[in-house]
Amino acid sequence: MVFFKLTSKKGQVSMEIGILVAAAVAVAAIAAYSYAKNAKAASVDWSSELSETHNQIELIQNNSINWSSINSS
């Protein structure tokens, strides 16, 4: 008797499952968009960091060459 009260013969369970599936698809779409947006931003930031690191290494190398030429004189 309790079982008949928990289920509906009018398709309510079907509708609820459909709503849950639609919500899961919406969450997956939002997560995919967020991931793609952050991945693109990370690649742009990485290239600028790499350029800055390269410039710092060149500066250190030039300073060490200048220092060694001063000390050898």
URZI-V734357 format. One record per residue. N is the residue number from 0. RES is the residue in one small letter. SS is DSSP state (H for helix, E for strand, L for the rest). PHI is phi in whole degrees, -180 to 180 (NA if undefined). D_CENTER is the distance of its C-alpha to the mean C-alpha in Angstrom with 1 decimal. Layout:
N:RES:SS:PHI:D_CENTER
N:RES:SS:PHI:D_CENTER
//
This chain:
0:m:L:NA:50.9
1:v:H:-66:47.7
2:f:H:-61:45.7
3:f:H:-70:47.0
4:k:H:-77:45.9
5:l:H:-81:42.3
6:t:L:-106:41.8
7:s:L:-116:42.5
8:k:L:-93:44.4
9:k:L:-103:43.0
10:g:L:90:39.6
11:q:H:-66:37.7
12:v:H:-64:35.9
13:s:H:-62:34.8
14:m:H:-65:33.5
15:e:H:-65:31.6
16:i:H:-64:30.0
17:g:H:-62:29.1
18:i:H:-66:27.5
19:l:H:-63:25.4
20:v:H:-65:24.3
21:a:H:-63:23.5
22:a:H:-66:21.4
23:a:H:-65:19.5
24:v:H:-66:18.8
25:a:H:-64:17.8
26:v:H:-64:15.3
27:a:H:-64:13.8
28:a:H:-66:13.8
29:i:H:-65:12.0
30:a:H:-65:9.2
31:a:H:-65:9.1
32:y:H:-63:9.3
33:s:H:-63:6.6
34:y:H:-63:4.1
35:a:H:-65:6.4
36:k:H:-64:6.8
37:n:H:-70:3.9
38:a:H:-66:4.8
39:k:H:-66:8.2
40:a:H:-65:8.4
41:a:H:-67:7.7
42:s:H:-69:10.3
43:v:H:-68:12.6
44:d:H:-64:12.6
45:w:H:-65:13.2
46:s:H:-66:16.2
47:s:H:-69:17.7
48:e:H:-66:17.5
49:l:H:-64:19.2
50:s:H:-64:21.9
51:e:H:-64:22.6
52:t:H:-64:23.0
53:h:H:-62:25.3
54:n:H:-64:27.3
55:q:H:-66:27.8
56:i:H:-65:28.9
57:e:H:-63:31.4
58:l:H:-64:32.7
59:i:H:-64:33.3
60:q:H:-64:35.0
61:n:H:-64:37.2
62:n:H:-67:38.2
63:s:H:-71:39.2
64:i:H:-67:41.3
65:n:H:-64:43.0
66:w:H:-67:43.7
67:s:H:-69:45.2
68:s:H:-72:47.4
69:i:H:-70:48.7
70:n:H:-74:49.5
71:s:H:-82:51.3
72:s:L:-76:53.8
//
